[in-house]
Amino acid sequence: MPLCLYFRVSGIEFIIDWELIVLAGIPINVTLVFDYISVIFCFAVFFISGNVYWFGAGYIRGEEYMKRFSWLVFSFVVSIGVLIFSGNLLTVLLGWDGLGFTSFLLVIYYQNSYSLGAGLITVFTNRLGDVGLILSIGLLITIGQWRLSVIEGAGVCVCLFVMLGALTKSAQYPFSSWLPLAMAAPTPVSALVHSSTLVTAGVYLLIRFFPVMVVHTEAIFIITLTRRLTIVLAGLAAFVEMDFKKIIAYSTLSQLGVMMLALGLGRPVLSFFHLLSHAIFKALIFICAGTYIFYHIHAQDLRIIGNIVDCLPITQLGFIISNLALCGFPFLSGFYSKDPVYELRVNDSRNFIVAFFIVFGLLMTAMYSIRSMAFSQLGPKNQVSLNCFRNNVLYFTFPIFFLGRLAVV
């Protein structure tokens, strides 16, 4: 964390470039970029991954393939690390494909027909984004360089292909169907996927690519159109859903739309700020939801989970804090990242319909968050009567404590 603050205050940026081979006069390089964006995001990913892995050790203890699960999660984190520090599209593609492959293996972890179907839809949808990146790399052969900072003259086609990859990886409309299906993975994996790794990879790539993208109005128009539809449709779907994990998945879709909204306004740093705060409180939401599911014999129906405030008070406190941060409650972390985005959009909009959709999406976020809290607190206790609820398990309370502090601060 001190290193993150040092990079942010000093504005220092290090670029490490290795030339591996030269083919037909075109250098094939490995480029690593160390600046405040990559270092802070790497800190957030490693911090969240550590807490999620600690939670997962208690959540799936007793599993037959615990070692396999650990190695898959480790390779998943390494893939996002490669993507974070990548400075050209070749190394971005390396981490990109690593995320796609390991996410498929994690989604089908339980080895049943539903998990297999969800994993295939996930990997095929993300493969569209891989094709977009591969085509953009092919087009960049014309200038003989793949570094993100020197491809301004590459043309609008490269920009659109990179955006295709980012929209599929971040599950923006119309590529959003795979994200709720990815809930077939174990809950610790869902916490990683929806907080700081897979779904945020597309937004992070667009933040890196923003100096090139802002030149082309076509790219900004596509972002503007997709994020409006994503925010509204995800909010409506979450409000009628009864599967606990899918409600959180739809809320992730809505918040990814907010990040795209900030990019459409020309505020990449504000989008990155919301990416960080969302990663913290979304990981906390998933850990609290995973604790509920664990004690309800892995039942995910919201109508079964009830009266949690008497049984698991620490977990319920973390769930309330994370949901309030998701709603943008004043003086929590989500408020400082969401409120400027909506304020800029509503004040800057000359179209009443656009402003209405944005405000409607914000209201839907509050409605489905309050609905999930009301079911878990005020609903009847419908779980097995002999099940033992304990809030003193360190596997569950430590991550809530650490992530809850950052969700507030």
Salt bridges, closest charged atoms under 4 A:
ASP17 OD2 - ARG147 NH2 2.44
ASP35 OD1 - ARG208 NH2 2.84
ASP97 OD1 - ARG127 NH1 3.18
ASP130 OD2 - ARG127 NH1 2.78
ASP301 OD2 - ARG303 NH2 2.86
